[in-house]
């Protein structure tokens, strides 16, 4: 049931915090403002003020180690429950996605993606339909989290045309179910560089520099020489959050990259 008007100024419930953390992961930290339409939407769902939701997102920012490395400080004075929600869901992305979907349905949000059934963890209709719903939710969360982490720009070229940006899995979807929704298993790449990465013609070293295959380096074709080769040994744009997992990058270098 949606909160009553007296909810304004009241302590946040655990369910509300789960939805706030889900949103925190999907929007750039610099966009966690009361004017952000996504913040306004969540405020409407929870019957809270947009400013209150923005402050809560700032509280989560205070726990984020990647923000601290960039000397970005979130809002302090978060609650013990804030920390508990962060610790519970920060590395259990599938659990976060499924729980947030059920809560959005519970709060009767007007979503652009279909919510999961409330008893998604148990039998519910044809298994193909449940699997399809779960896959769409995972893909939606993964794309939003990865693109927001790289501030909607290709980490190789810096291209900022969102329509051609892809949240690329480092370890493919089919290889590791645990990594499917993990934003640290993602890179934001433009379509061309996504295909190069998937084809093993490009990889990322442990120091986050780009390495092109010898097959590409040996090409003299003008488009390759002008549009691809200049990025060899250049550093990728580092994400604001969700730094690429070195274990995932190593897997790609060993199992996909052609060398």
TIPALUM-782181 format. One record per residue: residue number from 1; residue in one letter; chain; x, y, z of N, C-alpha, C in turn. Coordinates in nm, 3 decimals, padded with zeros to 5 digits. Each point is the difference from the previous one (the first is absolute). Example, Ala and Ser with C-alpha at 12.3 -4.5 7.8 and 13.67 -1.06 7.14 Angstrom:
<recs>
    i  aa  ch       nX       nY       nZ      caX      caY      caZ       cX       cY       cZ
    1   A   A   01.319  -00.569   00.780  -00.089   00.119   00.000   00.090   00.120   00.000
    2   S   A  -00.035   00.105  -00.072   00.082   00.119   00.006  -00.077   00.109   00.073
</recs>
This chain:
<recs>
    i  aa  ch       nX       nY       nZ      caX      caY      caZ       cX       cY       cZ
    1   X   A   00.085  -00.120   00.000  -00.085   00.120   00.000   00.089   00.125   00.000
    2   X   A  -00.039   00.098  -00.078   00.078   00.122  -00.008  -00.004   00.075   00.133
    3   X   A   00.113   00.062   00.034   00.008   00.073   00.127  -00.100   00.116   00.002
    4   X   A  -00.051   00.030   00.118  -00.093   00.110   00.017   00.078   00.132   00.010
    5   X   A  -00.068   00.114  -00.013   00.069   00.128   00.003   00.087   00.022   00.122
    6   X   A  -00.033  -00.064   00.112   00.082   00.020   00.120   00.139  -00.058  -00.015
    7   X   A   00.025  -00.072  -00.113   00.130  -00.061  -00.024   00.110   00.105  -00.011
    8   X   A  -00.036   00.121  -00.044   00.100   00.106  -00.011   00.065   00.022   00.135
    9   X   A   00.134  -00.004   00.001   00.074   00.027   00.121   00.014  -00.121   00.091
   10   X   A  -00.063  -00.113  -00.036   00.007  -00.120   00.082   00.124  -00.081  -00.037
   11   X   A   00.047  -00.084   00.093   00.117  -00.084  -00.030  -00.027  -00.089  -00.121
   12   X   A   00.104  -00.027  -00.074  -00.013  -00.085  -00.119  -00.013  -00.146   00.043
   13   X   A  -00.087  -00.070  -00.069  -00.015  -00.143   00.024   00.104  -00.075  -00.084
   14   X   A   00.019  -00.125   00.034   00.095  -00.082  -00.075  -00.043  -00.012  -00.146
   15   X   A  -00.128  -00.021  -00.026  -00.047  -00.014  -00.138   00.025   00.127  -00.080
   16   X   A  -00.023   00.115   00.062   00.027   00.125  -00.069   00.149   00.015  -00.031
   17   X   A   00.084  -00.044   00.092   00.144   00.011  -00.021   00.048  -00.092  -00.112
   18   X   A  -00.062  -00.116  -00.013   00.036  -00.089  -00.110  -00.028   00.067  -00.134
   19   X   A  -00.115   00.065  -00.011  -00.032   00.070  -00.125   00.094   00.118  -00.022
   20   X   A   00.038   00.068   00.107   00.093   00.112  -00.014   00.137  -00.049  -00.044
   21   X   A   00.044  -00.113   00.055   00.131  -00.053  -00.038  -00.001  -00.048  -00.145
   22   X   A  -00.109  -00.062  -00.041  -00.014  -00.041  -00.139   00.014   00.121  -00.092
   23   X   A  -00.064   00.110   00.034   00.012   00.122  -00.081   00.141   00.056   00.008
   24   X   A   00.061  -00.003   00.118   00.137   00.050   00.015   00.094  -00.067  -00.100
   25   X   A  -00.020  -00.129  -00.020   00.088  -00.075  -00.090  -00.024   00.033  -00.147
   26   X   A  -00.116   00.056  -00.031  -00.039   00.018  -00.140   00.011   00.143  -00.051
   27   X   A   00.035   00.094   00.084   00.015   00.138  -00.047   00.139   00.050   00.037
   28   X   A   00.059   00.087  -00.082   00.130   00.056   00.036  -00.009   00.073   00.134
   29   X   A   00.106  -00.009   00.079  -00.006   00.062   00.132  -00.023   00.151  -00.010
   30   X   A   00.059   00.062  -00.101  -00.017   00.145  -00.014  -00.143   00.037  -00.038
   31   X   A  -00.079  -00.101  -00.040  -00.140   00.024  -00.039  -00.097  -00.037   00.111
   32   X   A   00.051  -00.029   00.118  -00.090  -00.036   00.112  -00.054   00.128   00.062
   33   X   A  -00.079   00.071  -00.078  -00.053   00.130   00.042  -00.152  -00.004  -00.003
   34   X   A  -00.059   00.091   00.074  -00.146   00.004   00.011  -00.067   00.027  -00.134
   35   X   A   00.071   00.058  -00.094  -00.058   00.032  -00.130   00.006  -00.116  -00.098
   36   X   A   00.074  -00.105   00.033   00.012  -00.115  -00.089  -00.136  -00.070  -00.011
   37   X   A  -00.051  -00.021  -00.122  -00.131  -00.065  -00.015  -00.010  -00.136   00.070
   38   X   A   00.109  -00.076   00.002  -00.002  -00.129   00.068  -00.015   00.017   00.151
   39   X   A   00.062   00.104   00.053  -00.015   00.030   00.143  -00.142   00.045   00.030
   40   X   A  -00.054   00.082  -00.088  -00.138   00.048   00.018  -00.097  -00.118  -00.006
   41   X   A   00.023  -00.094  -00.092  -00.088  -00.116  -00.012   00.003  -00.084   00.127
   42   X   A   00.121  -00.027   00.052   00.008  -00.081   00.122  -00.064   00.075   00.117
   43   X   A   00.018   00.130   00.006  -00.063   00.078   00.106  -00.152  -00.014  -00.006
   44   X   A  -00.054   00.001  -00.122  -00.145  -00.016  -00.016  -00.044  -00.139   00.046
   45   X   A   00.077  -00.102  -00.036  -00.033  -00.137   00.040  -00.003  -00.013   00.151
   46   X   A   00.099   00.060   00.065   00.013  -00.015   00.145  -00.075   00.108   00.078
   47   X   A  -00.059   00.095  -00.071  -00.068   00.113   00.063   00.095   00.077   00.091
   48   X   A   00.119   00.023  -00.053   00.101   00.082   00.068   00.037   00.116  -00.091
   49   X   A   00.071   00.096   00.054   00.042   00.113  -00.082   00.119  -00.039  -00.085
   50   X   A   00.012   00.056  -00.122   00.119  -00.026  -00.082   00.129   00.037   00.073
   51   X   A  -00.003   00.106   00.078   00.120   00.038   00.075   00.037  -00.107   00.100
   52   X   A  -00.101  -00.061   00.064   00.027  -00.106   00.096   00.060  -00.122  -00.066
   53   X   A  -00.051  -00.037  -00.118   00.056  -00.113  -00.073   00.143   00.030  -00.043
   54   X   A   00.025   00.121  -00.050   00.135   00.038  -00.042   00.098  -00.008   00.117
   55   X   A  -00.044   00.043   00.118   00.088  -00.008   00.117   00.031  -00.145   00.034
   56   X   A  -00.099  -00.087  -00.014   00.024  -00.141   00.031   00.100  -00.060  -00.098
   57   X   A  -00.008   00.035  -00.126   00.098  -00.047  -00.097   00.139   00.050   00.037
   58   X   A   00.006   00.122   00.049   00.127   00.054   00.048   00.054  -00.076   00.118
   59   X   A  -00.088  -00.048   00.087   00.043  -00.083   00.114   00.068  -00.127  -00.049
   60   X   A  -00.057  -00.064  -00.102   00.064  -00.119  -00.055   00.136   00.033  -00.060
   61   X   A   00.012   00.119  -00.058   00.128   00.039  -00.056   00.112   00.004   00.101
   62   X   A  -00.034   00.023   00.125   00.102   00.004   00.105   00.064  -00.136   00.024
   63   X   A  -00.067  -00.108  -00.042   00.054  -00.134   00.019   00.081  -00.049  -00.121
   64   X   A  -00.005   00.074  -00.109   00.054  -00.049  -00.127   00.151   00.016  -00.006
   65   X   A   00.076  -00.111  -00.004   00.146   00.011   00.001   00.056   00.066  -00.126
   66   X   A  -00.067  -00.020  -00.114   00.051   00.061  -00.123  -00.016   00.152   00.003
   67   X   A  -00.106   00.049   00.060  -00.015   00.145   00.014   00.108   00.056   00.091
   68   X   A   00.030  -00.072   00.107   00.105   00.047   00.091   00.135   00.009  -00.071
   69   X   A   00.029  -00.097  -00.087   00.127   00.003  -00.074   00.009   00.125  -00.088
   70   X   A  -00.115   00.048  -00.045  -00.004   00.120  -00.084  -00.020   00.127   00.083
   71   X   A   00.008  -00.018   00.131  -00.018   00.111   00.095  -00.138   00.064  -00.014
   72   X   A  -00.097  -00.084  -00.034  -00.138   00.044  -00.003  -00.065  -00.048   00.128
   73   X   A  -00.054   00.090   00.076  -00.054  -00.034   00.130  -00.152   00.004  -00.006
   74   X   A  -00.063  -00.109   00.040  -00.146  -00.001   00.009  -00.045   00.072   00.125
   75   X   A  -00.127  -00.010   00.028  -00.056   00.064   00.118   00.018  -00.090   00.122
   76   X   A   00.063   00.053   00.102   00.022  -00.077   00.121  -00.128  -00.004   00.084
   77   X   A   00.009  -00.060   00.114  -00.114  -00.011   00.093  -00.109  -00.093  -00.053
   78   X   A   00.040  -00.100  -00.082  -00.095  -00.103  -00.039  -00.033  -00.088   00.118
   79   X   A  -00.107  -00.075  -00.010  -00.044  -00.083   00.110   00.068  -00.137  -00.002
   80   X   A  -00.013  -00.071   00.110   00.051  -00.136   00.008  -00.069  -00.088  -00.103
   81   X   A  -00.129   00.025  -00.022  -00.074  -00.079  -00.097   00.049   00.028  -00.142
   82   X   A   00.041   00.124  -00.029   00.060   00.031  -00.130   00.118  -00.093  -00.026
   83   X   A   00.086  -00.012   00.099   00.120  -00.082  -00.013  -00.035  -00.147  -00.017
   84   X   A  -00.100  -00.046   00.073  -00.041  -00.140  -00.009  -00.050  -00.033  -00.142
   85   X   A  -00.077   00.092  -00.057  -00.051  -00.022  -00.136   00.116   00.000  -00.099
   86   X   A   00.094   00.093   00.015   00.119   00.004  -00.086   00.075  -00.132   00.008
   87   X   A   00.028  -00.047   00.121   00.079  -00.122   00.018  -00.073  -00.123  -00.053
   88   X   A  -00.131  -00.002   00.013  -00.076  -00.117  -00.044  -00.007  -00.013  -00.151
   89   X   A  -00.015   00.112  -00.069  -00.028  -00.007  -00.143   00.115   00.041  -00.091
   90   X   A   00.106   00.059   00.054   00.102   00.058  -00.085   00.070  -00.103  -00.088
   91   X   A   00.005  -00.125   00.044   00.062  -00.104  -00.082  -00.097  -00.112  -00.036
   92   X   A  -00.126   00.018   00.031  -00.101  -00.099  -00.036  -00.100   00.066  -00.092
   93   X   A   00.043   00.021  -00.124  -00.077   00.081  -00.094  -00.130  -00.067  -00.040
   94   X   A   00.001  -00.132  -00.016  -00.124  -00.069  -00.037  -00.105   00.016   00.110
   95   X   A   00.043  -00.008   00.124  -00.092   00.017   00.112  -00.057   00.141   00.001
   96   X   A   00.086   00.099  -00.024  -00.046   00.140  -00.003  -00.102   00.020  -00.110
   97   X   A   00.029  -00.049  -00.120  -00.088   00.021  -00.113  -00.137  -00.062   00.025
   98   X   A  -00.002  -00.122   00.049  -00.127  -00.069   00.022  -00.079   00.064   00.114
   99   X   A   00.071   00.037   00.107  -00.069   00.063   00.112  -00.056   00.136  -00.040
  100   X   A   00.076   00.079  -00.072  -00.046   00.132  -00.043  -00.119  -00.013  -00.093
  101   X   A   00.001  -00.101  -00.087  -00.113  -00.019  -00.092  -00.128  -00.031   00.077
  102   X   A   00.011  -00.085   00.099  -00.119  -00.032   00.080  -00.050   00.123   00.075
  103   X   A   00.093   00.080   00.052  -00.039   00.118   00.075  -00.064   00.105  -00.090
  104   X   A   00.053   00.017  -00.122  -00.062   00.096  -00.092  -00.143  -00.044  -00.032
  105   X   A  -00.019  -00.129  -00.020  -00.135  -00.050  -00.023  -00.088   00.025   00.123
  106   X   A   00.057  -00.020   00.117  -00.074   00.020   00.124  -00.043   00.145   00.016
  107   X   A   00.089   00.092  -00.035  -00.034   00.142   00.011  -00.076   00.050  -00.123
  108   X   A  -00.038  -00.092  -00.089  -00.081   00.033  -00.118   00.064   00.107  -00.087
  109   X   A   00.131  -00.018  -00.022   00.071   00.094  -00.086  -00.043  -00.021  -00.145
  110   X   A   00.001   00.107  -00.076  -00.030  -00.006  -00.143   00.133  -00.022  -00.072
  111   X   A   00.034  -00.130  -00.024   00.132  -00.032  -00.052  -00.002  -00.016  -00.152
  112   X   A   00.116   00.020  -00.059   00.016  -00.025  -00.143   00.043  -00.143  -00.026
  113   X   A   00.032  -00.075   00.106   00.032  -00.141  -00.014  -00.094  -00.077   00.091
  114   X   A  -00.033  -00.120  -00.038  -00.097  -00.079   00.076   00.060  -00.045   00.132
  115   X   A  -00.071   00.018   00.113   00.049  -00.047   00.128  -00.006  -00.152   00.008
  116   X   A   00.087  -00.057   00.083  -00.005  -00.144   00.025  -00.121  -00.034   00.085
  117   X   A  -00.051  -00.122  -00.012  -00.104  -00.045   00.092   00.051   00.004   00.143
  118   X   A  -00.091   00.021   00.095   00.042   00.013   00.139   00.064  -00.126   00.053
  119   X   A  -00.035  -00.117  -00.056   00.061  -00.124   00.048   00.094  -00.056  -00.105
  120   X   A   00.087   00.088  -00.051   00.090  -00.039  -00.108   00.093  -00.113   00.042
  121   X   A   00.029  -00.012   00.130   00.093  -00.102   00.045  -00.065  -00.139   00.005
  122   X   A  -00.130  -00.007  -00.019  -00.070  -00.127  -00.002  -00.067  -00.021  -00.133
  123   X   A  -00.073  -00.111  -00.017  -00.068  -00.027  -00.127  -00.099   00.110  -00.034
  124   X   A   00.001   00.042  -00.127  -00.092   00.107  -00.042  -00.017  -00.009  -00.150
  125   X   A  -00.103  -00.067  -00.047  -00.030  -00.001  -00.142   00.108  -00.068  -00.082
  126   X   A  -00.006   00.013  -00.131   00.101  -00.062  -00.088   00.140   00.048   00.034
  127   X   A   00.092  -00.094   00.010   00.137   00.036   00.040   00.065   00.094  -00.099
  128   X   A  -00.037  -00.011  -00.130   00.060   00.087  -00.100  -00.035   00.146   00.026
  129   X   A  -00.124   00.027   00.045  -00.042   00.137   00.025   00.075   00.057   00.119
  130   X   A   00.018  -00.079   00.105   00.073   00.048   00.116   00.144   00.027  -00.037
  131   X   A   00.061  -00.092  -00.075   00.140   00.019  -00.041   00.015   00.125  -00.085
  132   X   A  -00.097   00.024  -00.091   00.007   00.117  -00.086  -00.011   00.128   00.082
  133   X   A  -00.091   00.002   00.099  -00.014   00.118   00.085   00.127   00.027   00.078
  134   X   A   00.058  -00.106   00.057   00.123   00.017   00.076   00.113   00.051  -00.089
  135   X   A   00.009  -00.053  -00.122   00.106   00.043  -00.091  -00.014   00.147  -00.035
  136   X   A  -00.123   00.045  -00.028  -00.020   00.141  -00.035   00.035   00.091   00.117
  137   X   A  -00.036  -00.041   00.122   00.032   00.080   00.117   00.151   00.008   00.020
  138   X   A   00.070  -00.112  -00.016   00.145  -00.001   00.013   00.064   00.090  -00.105
  139   X   A  -00.046  -00.012  -00.124   00.058   00.080  -00.108  -00.025   00.149   00.021
  140   X   A  -00.121   00.034   00.043  -00.033   00.140   00.025   00.090   00.058   00.109
  141   X   A   00.010  -00.070   00.113   00.083   00.049   00.110   00.145   00.010  -00.043
  142   X   A   00.051  -00.103  -00.066   00.141  -00.002  -00.041   00.032   00.117  -00.092
  143   X   A  -00.084   00.023  -00.098   00.027   00.111  -00.093  -00.003   00.134   00.073
  144   X   A  -00.102   00.022   00.082  -00.011   00.126   00.070   00.119   00.022   00.093
  145   X   A   00.040  -00.104   00.073   00.110   00.013   00.095   00.133   00.026  -00.071
  146   X   A   00.024  -00.072  -00.109   00.127   00.015  -00.072   00.008   00.135  -00.069
  147   X   A  -00.106   00.039  -00.071   00.005   00.129  -00.069   00.011   00.116   00.098
  148   X   A  -00.070  -00.007   00.112   00.011   00.108   00.097   00.138   00.005   00.062
  149   X   A   00.062  -00.116   00.019   00.134  -00.005   00.057   00.102   00.069  -00.089
  150   X   A  -00.018  -00.013  -00.132   00.091   00.064  -00.096  -00.057   00.133  -00.051
  151   X   A  -00.101   00.050   00.068  -00.061   00.128  -00.034  -00.042   00.005  -00.147
  152   X   A  -00.055  -00.111  -00.046  -00.053  -00.013  -00.137   00.100   00.041  -00.107
  153   X   A   00.121  -00.052   00.014   00.101   00.022  -00.103   00.082  -00.126  -00.020
  154   X   A   00.038  -00.026  -00.124   00.082  -00.116  -00.032   00.133   00.011   00.074
  155   X   A   00.039  -00.106   00.070   00.123   00.008   00.081   00.125  -00.003  -00.087
  156   X   A  -00.013  -00.031  -00.129   00.115   00.003  -00.091   00.009   00.133  -00.072
  157   X   A  -00.108   00.041  -00.065   00.003   00.118  -00.086  -00.053   00.127   00.065
  158   X   A  -00.079  -00.017   00.106  -00.064   00.116   00.061  -00.130   00.040  -00.068
  159   X   A  -00.044  -00.075  -00.101  -00.123   00.031  -00.071  -00.118   00.005   00.096
  160   X   A  -00.083   00.104  -00.010  -00.112   00.020   00.092  -00.135  -00.007  -00.069
  161   X   A  -00.013  -00.083  -00.100  -00.128  -00.019  -00.067  -00.063  -00.125   00.061
  162   X   A  -00.093   00.021   00.092  -00.053  -00.111   00.079  -00.063  -00.110  -00.086
  163   X   A  -00.057   00.041  -00.114  -00.068  -00.098  -00.086   00.095  -00.106  -00.055
  164   X   A   00.129   00.028  -00.007   00.094  -00.099  -00.056   00.092  -00.057   00.108
  165   X   A  -00.030   00.028   00.126   00.081  -00.053   00.109  -00.056  -00.134   00.047
  166   X   A   00.090  -00.090   00.033  -00.037  -00.134   00.043   00.065  -00.030   00.133
  167   X   A  -00.078  -00.057   00.091   00.056  -00.051   00.125   00.053  -00.139  -00.030
  168   X   A   00.130  -00.010  -00.022   00.062  -00.124  -00.044   00.038  -00.087   00.120
  169   X   A  -00.038  -00.125  -00.004   00.046  -00.094   00.102   00.145  -00.039  -00.028
  170   X   A   00.083   00.004   00.102   00.138  -00.045  -00.014   00.002  -00.152  -00.006
  171   X   A  -00.056  -00.063   00.102  -00.028  -00.144  -00.005  -00.141  -00.013  -00.055
  172   X   A  -00.018  -00.068  -00.113  -00.131  -00.002  -00.066  -00.112  -00.054   00.088
  173   X   A  -00.121   00.041  -00.035  -00.122  -00.039   00.070  -00.007  -00.152   00.018
  174   X   A   00.037  -00.074  -00.104  -00.016  -00.145   00.001   00.106  -00.072   00.084
  175   X   A   00.106   00.070   00.038   00.112  -00.066   00.067  -00.013  -00.005   00.151
  176   X   A  -00.061   00.101   00.061  -00.002   00.007   00.146  -00.127   00.069   00.045
  177   X   A  -00.094  -00.078   00.051  -00.128   00.056   00.042   00.018   00.103   00.112
  178   X   A   00.098  -00.021   00.087   00.021   00.092   00.113   00.039   00.139  -00.047
  179   X   A   00.060   00.008  -00.118   00.052   00.127  -00.049  -00.095   00.073  -00.093
  180   X   A  -00.117  -00.058  -00.027  -00.085   00.056  -00.104  -00.043   00.143   00.027
  181   X   A  -00.030   00.033   00.122  -00.048   00.135   00.033   00.104   00.081   00.075
  182   X   A   00.120  -00.052   00.015   00.106   00.065   00.078   00.060   00.115  -00.081
  183   X   A  -00.017   00.125   00.043   00.053   00.112  -00.078   00.152  -00.001  -00.012
  184   X   A   00.070  -00.067   00.093   00.146  -00.008  -00.012   00.042  -00.097  -00.109
  185   X   A  -00.095  -00.073  -00.057   00.026  -00.087  -00.114  -00.042   00.070  -00.129
  186   X   A  -00.002   00.132   00.002  -00.045   00.074  -00.116   00.093   00.111  -00.043
  187   X   A  -00.006   00.032  -00.127   00.069   00.115  -00.060  -00.102   00.073  -00.087
  188   X   A   00.009   00.130  -00.002  -00.085   00.078  -00.090   00.078   00.024  -00.129
  189   X   A  -00.046  -00.059  -00.108   00.070   00.007  -00.128  -00.094   00.042  -00.112
  190   X   A   00.051   00.075  -00.094  -00.078   00.028  -00.121  -00.011  -00.129  -00.079
  191   X   A  -00.095  -00.004  -00.093  -00.034  -00.125  -00.067   00.121  -00.065  -00.067
  192   X   A   00.083   00.078  -00.069   00.115  -00.057  -00.070   00.098  -00.063   00.098
  193   X   A   00.029   00.070   00.108   00.099  -00.053   00.095  -00.059  -00.113   00.084
  194   X   A  -00.131  -00.002   00.016  -00.064  -00.116   00.063   00.022  -00.125  -00.084
  195   X   A  -00.015   00.011  -00.130   00.020  -00.114  -00.088   00.147  -00.042  -00.002
  196   X   A   00.090   00.096   00.001   00.143  -00.034   00.004   00.034  -00.074   00.129
  197   X   A  -00.060   00.043   00.109   00.025  -00.063   00.130  -00.055  -00.142   00.001
  198   X   A  -00.123  -00.017  -00.046  -00.062  -00.133  -00.001   00.072  -00.095  -00.094
  199   X   A   00.057   00.055  -00.108   00.070  -00.084  -00.098   00.143  -00.033   00.043
  200   X   A   00.044   00.055   00.111   00.135  -00.027   00.048   00.108   00.079  -00.071
  201   X   A  -00.040   00.105  -00.069   00.098   00.084  -00.069   00.049   00.115   00.086
  202   X   A  -00.059   00.014   00.115   00.034   00.106   00.095  -00.021  -00.056   00.140
  203   X   A   00.088   00.038   00.091  -00.018  -00.037   00.140   00.048   00.115   00.087
  204   X   A  -00.019  -00.016   00.130   00.041   00.102   00.096   00.100  -00.062   00.096
  205   X   A   00.115   00.063   00.014   00.104  -00.051   00.089  -00.035   00.031   00.145
  206   X   A   00.078  -00.057   00.091  -00.027   00.019   00.143   00.017   00.145   00.043
  207   X   A   00.079   00.078  -00.075   00.016   00.142   00.032  -00.103   00.086  -00.073
  208   X   A  -00.101  -00.067  -00.058  -00.111   00.065  -00.071   00.044   00.072  -00.127
  209   X   A   00.105  -00.051  -00.062   00.038   00.049  -00.133  -00.053  -00.096  -00.105
  210   X   A  -00.016   00.052  -00.120  -00.059  -00.076  -00.111   00.110  -00.073  -00.075
  211   X   A  -00.027  -00.125  -00.031   00.094  -00.079  -00.080  -00.073  -00.054  -00.121
  212   X   A   00.051   00.029  -00.117  -00.058  -00.050  -00.124   00.074  -00.125  -00.045
  213   X   A  -00.070  -00.087  -00.067   00.062  -00.123  -00.047   00.101   00.030  -00.111
  214   X   A   00.093  -00.093  -00.018   00.099   00.015  -00.108  -00.069   00.003  -00.136
  215   X   A  -00.114  -00.069  -00.009  -00.075   00.000  -00.125  -00.041   00.142  -00.038
  216   X   A  -00.047   00.077   00.096  -00.037   00.139  -00.028   00.122   00.087  -00.022
  217   X   A   00.101  -00.020   00.083   00.119   00.084  -00.012   00.067  -00.014  -00.136
  218   X   A  -00.019  -00.116  -00.062   00.065  -00.023  -00.128  -00.078   00.052  -00.119
  219   X   A  -00.116   00.056   00.026  -00.082   00.049  -00.111   00.039   00.141  -00.040
  220   X   A  -00.003   00.024  -00.131   00.032   00.133  -00.052  -00.123   00.071  -00.055
  221   X   A  -00.113  -00.068   00.007  -00.124   00.060  -00.052  -00.026   00.132   00.072
  222   X   A  -00.037   00.101  -00.076  -00.004   00.137   00.051  -00.093   00.015   00.119
  223   X   A  -00.120  -00.057  -00.006  -00.095   00.015   00.110   00.056  -00.059   00.129
  224   X   A   00.062  -00.116  -00.009   00.060  -00.061   00.119   00.113   00.086   00.052
  225   X   A   00.083   00.047  -00.091   00.116   00.079   00.039  -00.040   00.131   00.067
  226   X   A  -00.109   00.060  -00.044  -00.037   00.131   00.054  -00.100  -00.008   00.116
  227   X   A  -00.086  -00.104   00.001  -00.108  -00.005   00.098   00.023  -00.099   00.113
  228   X   A   00.091  -00.095  -00.019   00.019  -00.104   00.100   00.141  -00.001   00.057
  229   X   A   00.101  -00.005  -00.086   00.137  -00.017   00.047   00.049   00.109   00.096
  230   X   A  -00.046   00.124  -00.012   00.049   00.102   00.094  -00.029  -00.030   00.147
  231   X   A  -00.093  -00.090   00.027  -00.035  -00.028   00.139   00.086  -00.110   00.063
  232   X   A   00.084  -00.064  -00.079   00.087  -00.104   00.054   00.092   00.059   00.108
  233   X   A  -00.002  -00.065   00.116   00.081   00.040   00.117  -00.050   00.127   00.068
  234   X   A  -00.112   00.053  -00.042  -00.059   00.114   00.067  -00.084  -00.048   00.119
  235   X   A  -00.015   00.084   00.100  -00.081  -00.037   00.117  -00.147   00.022  -00.030
  236   X   A  -00.084  -00.090   00.051  -00.144   00.022  -00.012  -00.042   00.109   00.098
  237   X   A  -00.116   00.053  -00.024  -00.059   00.091   00.097  -00.042  -00.081   00.122
  238   X   A   00.046   00.038   00.117  -00.035  -00.072   00.121  -00.142   00.035   00.043
  239   X   A  -00.074  -00.099   00.043  -00.137   00.028   00.045  -00.002   00.073   00.133
  240   X   A  -00.106   00.072   00.023  -00.017   00.066   00.129  -00.028  -00.103   00.108
  241   X   A  -00.072  -00.105  -00.036  -00.030  -00.110   00.091   00.018  -00.131  -00.075
  242   X   A  -00.001  -00.110   00.073   00.003  -00.133  -00.058   00.122  -00.019  -00.092
  243   X   A   00.118   00.011   00.060   00.124  -00.022  -00.073   00.001  -00.140  -00.060
  244   X   A   00.048  -00.017  -00.124   00.001  -00.134  -00.061   00.076  -00.100   00.087
  245   X   A  -00.060  -00.116   00.016   00.057  -00.106   00.083   00.122  -00.059  -00.070
  246   X   A   00.114  -00.002   00.068   00.122  -00.054  -00.061  -00.013  -00.148  -00.031
  247   X   A  -00.070  -00.073   00.084  -00.021  -00.143  -00.027  -00.075  -00.020  -00.132
  248   X   A  -00.100   00.087  -00.025  -00.075  -00.008  -00.125   00.087   00.039  -00.120
  249   X   A   00.077   00.107   00.016   00.089   00.042  -00.109   00.102  -00.108  -00.031
  250   X   A   00.052  -00.065   00.101   00.096  -00.107  -00.022  -00.064  -00.117  -00.075
  251   X   A  -00.126  -00.030   00.036  -00.072  -00.106  -00.071  -00.010   00.035  -00.148
  252   X   A  -00.032   00.123  -00.031  -00.012   00.042  -00.139   00.134  -00.011  -00.072
  253   X   A   00.107   00.042   00.065   00.132  -00.007  -00.064   00.040  -00.145  -00.029
  254   X   A  -00.038  -00.090   00.088   00.042  -00.139  -00.014  -00.093  -00.081  -00.091
  255   X   A  -00.127   00.036  -00.005  -00.097  -00.085  -00.069  -00.058   00.059  -00.129
  256   X   A   00.011   00.131  -00.018  -00.061   00.062  -00.116   00.103   00.071  -00.088
  257   X   A   00.092   00.072   00.062   00.095   00.083  -00.077   00.090  -00.088  -00.088
  258   X   A   00.020   00.045  -00.123   00.076  -00.078  -00.097   00.151   00.027   00.008
  259   X   A   00.039   00.099   00.075   00.142   00.026   00.018   00.067   00.069  -00.118
</recs>
